[in-house]
Amino acid sequence: MQAKPFLNIPAKFPISPAQLPPLHHIQSPAKLKPPKAISISAPDISPLIPLENTDDQTAAFWDYQFLFVSQRSETVEPITLRVVDGAVPPDFPSGTYYLTGPGLFTDDHGSTVHPLDGHGYLRAFSVDGDNGDVKFMAKYVKTEAQVEEHDTETDTWRFTYRGPFSVLKGGKKLGNTKVMKNVANTSVLRWGGKLLCMWEGGIPYEIESETLDTIGRYDMMDGRDLVVNDENKNGGDIWDFAASLLKPMLYEVFKMSPKRLLSHYKLDHQRSRLLTMSCNAEDMLLPRSHFTFYEYDKDFKLVQTQEFNIPDHLMIHDWAFTDTHYIIFSNRIKLDIMGSIGAVCGISPMISALSVNPSKATSPIYLLPRFPDKSPSCRDWRVPIEVPSQMWLLHVGNAFESVDDNGKLDIQVHACACSYQWFNFQKMFGYDWQSGRLDPSIMNMKEGEDKLLPHLVEISIKLDGDGSCQKCIVEPLNQWTKPADFPIINPEFSGDENTYVYAATSTGNRRTLPHFPFDTVVKMNLSNMSTQTWSVGARRFIGEPIFVSKHGQEDDGYLLVVEYAVAIQRCYLVILNPKRIGEADAVLARLEVPKNFNFPLGFHGFWASDDLHISERRGGV
């Protein structure tokens, strides 16, 4: 679906988004003048007058832009954050909340990039529960692309990499094969003594956890493949021949990693394992998918590898696991011939070579045996479970399974999914690569169309003793029907049956931004089907919530969430009491990030406790 223009700018501000001024020109609504272009570079916010008194539509447009402003500054030493509300609870576990995401969207030579192509900017909130202090640090991940594109002597930037989702205006277009811009901006993980920033298409970067200095690339896959069961491989065919032709171009010309490690990983706390997944680079262009799963112990030693070939053209961002299965949701894609020509020539983003494939009304789910030799089911994993509806899966909150005395297997997955009609590779976050501008309308469909947006779902699968599917249904999770994303649980219950799910959603009170950005945390009690919410307030937004466990009951702990007060250009770390969501006293503390370090919307975070490993406390093996 094509993005609709952001219309209905009020009469007293009668210009279209294309005429709006660069952000750094904003001083007062009365001074707005039609310029040539809009930039999403960092504005000079020192003279900025908050737009509190403007009408909703004008303010909404600017609020959305301010959520993606660049932040070029980095911290040198940790900064103690000022507590503006409440206090850090004295029993808050000591540890660090790491949050990664893009930090830079505009260079100094006229080019802008999609948020997914923005250089990774790692933020760290270190909590000392004993003293009630929170210290903040933020630095760029010094990837190969970042080092090349940033001149440290002049502190200026020139984009030379196109990036999968962007094109260059102030740089080389035609013949530019520098596409796979590893920005290490999507997720962060601390495991086995290593802190890693991960990206969807390249090798993670290791970070020094105390200083946030970049150590270098950490190849989790190179030379670590174990012997693969031959029964998982298909015989040689025409697509193997096609792959042999593609590999030299992709690997040598476009410098793509042979295996594309996904940014989403899983933690099996019962076994004390890290689970990751990779795809083959050439499969992005072929009607087949090759997946490799890796399992590491708590010391980062590879203990298991499984490979699977699936004869379908799939795009996987997130996935699920249970005690005995890996679960893949088949987001179908297809090759766009005209888009491919433009992508190769450099006149359109590389991602324009692909588009969603809504040709089938069902959504296949593959249940892949995690331990084939011990699998209780005789089911052929090559035969997918067919979900009787079409859904594009975005993020997984949890999955778990149970087996009864008759060998019947029940699997439940809590996730976020959207419609194929809405999902568009070239319009995510409303970014228009042709103009380099952000249009919030694609993220805020009209009433009646909002069902196409990301929603929380529960997928229930029931298999009989011989592996035949008896039931597969998709329903709104806990009957919550508002657009939402980032479902999370207490991480100690990952892979186990859970009672509580937390997610980011919206109140819907904003006329022109009713669905995104999110402004509300919702807590769902799956046992009694109740929901409670906490909202951040007018013209303030939130990112992904994170659960910090106190190692007791499932909702015994704290929620961390970053609040983006865009109207005054401030960021706050908010500590919530999960048991008090829906009550007036849910906020335990709010801590302010200094104005000069206000940062753009983050993607995914990780809580790293200073205590013993969770599995050691729970008796995991």
N, C-alpha and C positions, 0 to 999 in steps of 0.2 A: 504494500500500500504506500503510495506516495505521501510525503508529508504535506499537510495543508499549511498554507502561509499563516503566520501569526497575525491575524487580522484584528479588526475592531479597536484600533488605537483611537482613543477618544478625541473629540473635536478640538479640544484645547491643546492637543499634542498631535496634529494631523500629519504625521509622516510615517512611512512604512519602516519596518525593521532595517531594510537595506539603507535607509537614510540616516539611521541613528548614529550619533557621534562615537568616536573612540572612547573607551572607558576612561582613559586618563584625562579626557577633557571635561569630565563631569564635575561641576561645582554646585549647581543648583538646577532644579527643573526649569526655572525661568530662563536659564542661559543656554538651554539646549538648542543647537542649530544644526540644520541638515548638512552633514559632511559627505565625503566620498565613500567612506567605508567604516565598518565597525571592527574593532580589534578585540581579541580576548587576551591581550597582554595585561600585565599587572598595572592597575591604575595608580596614579599618585593620589593616595587616599588621605594625605595629611590635610588638604583643604576641603575634603569631601563633606558636604552637608547631607545628612541622612534624608532619604526621600520618604519620611514617615507621612507627610501630608499629601502626597500625590495620590491619584486615583489608583485603583487596584490593577488595571490592565497595564498602565505604564510602569508602575512599580514592579509588577510581576515580571515583565520582560527584563528589567535591569537586575532584579534579584536572581534570575536564572543565569545571567551573564556573570554576575559576581561570584557565583558558586564555582566557576571555572577560571578564575583569574590566576595568572602565573605567580609563583613566589620564587624569586631568584636568590633570596638570602638563605644562608645556612648558619647554624649555630656553631660557635667555636668551643664553648664550654656549656655544661648543663645549666639550664635556667630554672630557678624555683618558681613555680606558678603561684599566682595570687589566688587565694580562696575568696570567692565573692559571695557564696552561699553555703551554709552548713559547715561541715568539717569532715575530713577523711576519717572513717570509722577506725577506732584503735585496733580492731581485730582484722582489718583489711590485710589480706596476705601480701607480703612483700614480693615484688616482681616488676615486670615491665610489660606494658601494652605497646606492641609494635603495630604501626599502621602504615601501609604503603599505598601508593597511588601516583597519578601523574602530577608533576609540579610545574611543568613548563609547556606552554601551548603556542607561543609566538616567539620568533627570533627577531634579530635586529635588521633583517633584510627583506621583510615583506611576506614571509611564509608563516602560515599557521598550520597546526596539525590537529587531527582528531584527538579527543581525550585519551583514547586507547594507545595513541602513539606518543603521548607526552612522557618525557623522561621521568624515571622512577624517583620519587621523593620520599624518603623513609623518615617517619616520625616516631619518636620513642617517648613514652610517658612512664617514668620509673617511680613506683609508689613505695614509700617507706611508711608502712602502717603504724609502726611504733612511734614515729615522730610526727605523723600526719602530714608529711611532705610529699609533693609530687614534682619531680624535675623533668624538664622537657628538653629534647634535642631533635634536630632535623637536619638531614644532609642528603644530597643527591647521591644516587648509586653511580659510581664512576664506571659505567659500562664502556665498551669500546666506542660506541656511538657518542656517548656523552662527552668523553674525553676529546673526540675529534671535533665535535660541534661547539664546544665551549672554549673560548680563548680566556685563560685565567689571567693573563697580563692586563687585558682591557676589560675583562668581565663582560664580554659580549658573546652573542650566540649567532651561528649561521648554520641552518639546517642543511645537511648534505645528503642525509638518508631520506628516502621518500616515506618509508613506513608503510605497512600493509593497508592502512585506512586513509592515507593522505596523499596529496601531491604537493610539489614545491612551486612557489611563485617566484621566490627570489633566488632560486638555485637551478641546478641542471635538471632538465626534464627528460628530453629525448636521450635514449641510450643509458640512462641512469639505472644501473642494476643493483644499487644499494637499497634494497627493499626491506630485508628482514632486520629491522631496527630493534635489536634487543634492548628494551627499555627497563626491564626488571621492575615493572610497576604494578603487577596485578595481585600478588599475594606474598606473604612473608611467613617464615617458619623457623622455629628454633628447635633443633633435634640433634641428639648425640653430640652436644657441645658446639654445634655450628648454627649460625644465624644466616638464613638464605632468603634472598629476594628473588621471586620467580615471575616468569612471563610465559605466555602461551606458546611461543614459537622458538624458544632458545634455551640455552643452558643457564641454570640459576647463577647468581652472583653471591659469593660469600661476603659477609659483613662482620667487622669486629664489633661485638655486642656492646662494649663500653663506650667506644668513641664514635661508632657508626661509620668508621672509615672502611672503604671498600678494599677487601683483600684480593679478590679476583674471581674468575669463573670457577665454579665447582661442578665438574662433570659427574653427575650421579650415575650415568649409564655407561660411559666409555669403559670397555674391557670388563664389564661386570655381568654380561649375559651368561646365564646358566644354560645347561642343555635343555632344549625345548622338546616337548612331546611331539613327535611327527604327526600324530593324528589330528593335531590342531592346524596343520598346514594343508592348503589346497595344492593340487598338482599344477605344474607349469601350464600356462595358457597364454592367450593373446595379451592379457593385461600384465603378465610378467614381462613379456617382450616390450610392451609400452613403457613399463616402469624402467626397464634397462635403458631406454632412450631418454627418459625424463631425468634420470638421476644425474648425469653429467651436467646438464643445464642447471638444475636446481642446486646441486651441491657446489659446483665449481663457478658458475656464472653468477647465480643469485646468492651464493654463500649460505644456503639454508642448512640447518642441522639435519642429518639423516633421520634422526628420531626427534619428533616434536614433543617435548615433555609438557604435559598439561599443567596449568598453574594451580589447579585444585588437587589437593592431596587429602588423604584420610588418616585418622589416628585410631588404631584399634587398641584401646586402653586395656582390654582384657588380656591381650597377648603382648602388650607393650611393643607394638609395631607401627611403623610408618608405611603407608601404602601410597604409591604413586603410579601414574599411568602415562604412556607415551603413544604417539601415532607416527606412522611413517610419513615423511614429508611429501613423497610423490603421490600418496593417496589423496591429497587435497584435490588432485586433478583427475582421479580415476574412479570408476564405479565400484570400488572395493575399499575396505578399511582394515588396516592391520594394527591391532592393539597389543601392547605389551604392558603387563602389570609387574611391579617390583614391590617387594616387601623387605623392610630393613628392621633390624633389631634396635634396641635402645642405644647401642654404640655405633649405629650407622653401618653395620655390617649387613650386606645383602644376603638374605636367607632364602629367598624364593623368587622365581620369575615364571610367568605364564604368558604365552603368546596365543592370540586368536585372530583368524582371518574371517571377515564377514563380507559377503558379496553384496555390499550396498555402499552408496556414496553418502558418508555421514560426516557431520560436524559435531564434535563432542566438546563441551566446555566443562561440565561437571558430571559426576557419576556417583554411584552409591556402592556400599558393600554391606554384607551381612556376615554371619558367622561362617557360612559355607559358600557364598556367592559374591562375584562382582556383578554389578548391574549397570548396563549401558542402555540409555534411552536414545532411540534412533532419530536424531534431528537430521532429516534428509536434505541434501543439497544437490545442485546440478551445476554443470559447467555452462557459463554464459559466453557464447562465442564472441559476440560483439564486445562484451565487457572485457574479454580476454585480450582482444586486439588492442583496445585502448590501454589496458594495464601494461602490456608488454612494451607499448610505445611510450609509456610514461605520461599519457594525457588523462588518465583516470587512475584511481587507486588500484592496487593489486587485488584487493578484495572484490572489486567489481567483476572479476573473472568468475565469481561464484554467486549463486542466488539460491534462495530456499526452493525446495521442490515439494509443492503441495499436491502431487499427483495421486496420492493414496489417501483414503479417508481415515485409515487407522494409523496408530503409532506403535511400531514394533518395539518391544523391550527384550533385550537379550540377557538371559540369566546364565552367566559363565561360571563354571565350577572353580572355586577357589582352591580346593584340594581334591583334584580328580580321583586320587587313589582312595580317598576317604569319603567321597560324595555318597550320601544316602539315596540319591535319586539316579534312575537310569535314563533320565531325560536327555535327548539329543540337544545340546546347547545351540546347535546351528538353526534350530527351529525357534523363532522368536515368539514371545507372547504378544498377541495383538490387542492393543488397547482400542476399544470401540469409539475413539474420538481422536481428533488431530490436535497435538500439542507440541510445542517447542520447549524443551526443558532448559531452564536457566541455572538454577541452583538447588542443591539438595540440603535439607536440614538433618535428616536422619533416615535410617532404614533398619529394619530388624525382622527376624523370622522366628517361627515356632513350628515344631513338628509334633503331631499327636501320636497316639499309640498305634494307629493304622498307617503311619508313614505319610500322612497328608501334611503338606507344607503350606503354611500361611506366611506371606511376605507383605509388609507394609512399608511404604515410602512416603515421607513428608518432603515436599519440594515446592518449587516455584516454577510455573510454566506460563507461556503466553501463546498467542495464536500465530499460525503461519501467515495470516493476513496482515498482521501488524509488524512482525519481525522483519527488519531490513538491514542488511550488512552495512549499507552506505549511509544510513540515517540514525544510527544508534546515538543516543543522547541528543538527537536533533541537530547533529553537526552536518553542515552542507559543505562538502569538499570543494565545490565550485566557487562558492563565495567566501569560504572560511569562517562562516558565521554559525551561531547556535540558534535554533528555532525550537522553543519549548513546546510547540503545539503537538508534535508527533508523540511526545510523552504524556500528553493530556488530551485524550480523545473526548469527544462529546458524549453526553449521556446517551446510553444505548449502544455506543461503540466501545465503552470502557471495558467491556467484557473481553476484548481482544488483548488488553494490557496484561502484564505479569500478575498472576494470582497465585495464592497458596492452594495446593492440591494434596489430597491423600490418594495414593494409588494402592489398591488392595488386590493381591493376587493369591489365588488358592489353587494348589496342585494336588492331584490325588497321588496314590502310592506309586504309580508307574510314570509319574511326571506329566500326565495330561492336565491341561489347564481347565479347571472347573469354573473359575470366576476371574474376571479382571475388570475392575471398575475404577473410574476416576471421579472423585467428588470434591467439592470445596472443603478444605481442611477446617474442621470445626465449624463448618457453615459460615466461614468468614469470606465474604464476597467482594470486599473492597480491594482494589489493586494494592499489591504488597510484594516485597522481595526480602532477600537476606534472612531466610529462616535459620535459626540457630537453637541449640539446646545446651544444657549443661554438658560439657565435653566428656565428663566421666561416664556418661550414659550412651556415648556414641556406639552404635551397633546393638544396643540393648533396647528393650521396650521402654519408651519414655512417656511421661504424663504431660510435660510442659514444652511448649514451643514458643519462642519469641521471634518477632520479625519487625521489619520497618514497614510502615504503612502511612496513610494520610487521613486527616480528618475530613477532607473534602470541602472545607469551609472557604477555600480560596477559589474565587470564580474562574480565574484564568490559569491557575496552577492547582487544580483539584486533586491530581493524582501523583504528580512528581514535580519537584523533589519531595521526599518523604518528610513528615513532621511529627510522626507518632510512633511509639513502640507499643505493639500489641502483645499481650501474654495470653496464650490459649491453654486452658485446662482440658485435656482430651478425655479425662475420665468423667467429667460432668458437663462437658460441652459449653463451658462458660468462657467468656473473654473479658479482659480488662485492658484499658489503654492508659498511656501517659503521653501527653502532647507537649511539645516544646514551646508553643506560643506563636504569636503572629510574626510573620516575616522571618521566621527562624526554621532551619531544616536540620535533619540528622542524617547520619550515615548508617553503616552496618553496626548493630549492637554486638557486644561480646560478653559472654558469661564467664565470671571468675568464681570458681567453686570454692566453698569452704569445707568440702569433703564430708558433708552430712546428708541431709535429705536433698532430693533432686533440685528444689528451688532454694536451697540454702546457700547463699552466696551473694554476689553483686553483679549488676549489669553496668558495663561501661559503654558510653556512646558519645560521639563528638557532636556538638551543637554548632551549627554554622549560622551566626547572626549576621546575615548578609547586609541588612539595612545599615548596620554600624560597622561592618567589616571586622568582626571578631570571631574567634573560635574558642569554644569552651570544652573542657573534658567534664562530663557529667557522670556522677556515680549514683546509680539507682538501687533501691531495695526491691528485688524481684517479688518479695512477698507483699509489697505495698503498692504494686502497680494498680492504678485505678483509684488510689487514695491521694489525699492532698499532700501527704508527707512522703511521697515516693522518692523525692530527691534528697539524697544524703549530703551531697557536696557538688558544687560547681566551681571549677577552677579555670581562670582566664589565661589564654595564651597571649603573650605580648602583641600589641597591635602590629609591630613591624614583622612579626612572624606568622601573621594570619595566613592560612594555607587553603588550597582548593580541596574539593571533595575527594576523599580517599576511597579506595576500593575495598580491600580485605585486610583484616588485622589478625593478630595472634597474641594471646596472653601467655607469657612465660613466667611461671612462678619460680621464686628462688628456693622453694622447698624441694624435697625429694620428689623423684618421678612419681606420677600418679599411680602407675601400675605397681610400684613397689609398695605403696600404701594400701592398695586394694588387694595385694596378693596375686597380681597377674603373673603369668608365666611366659 
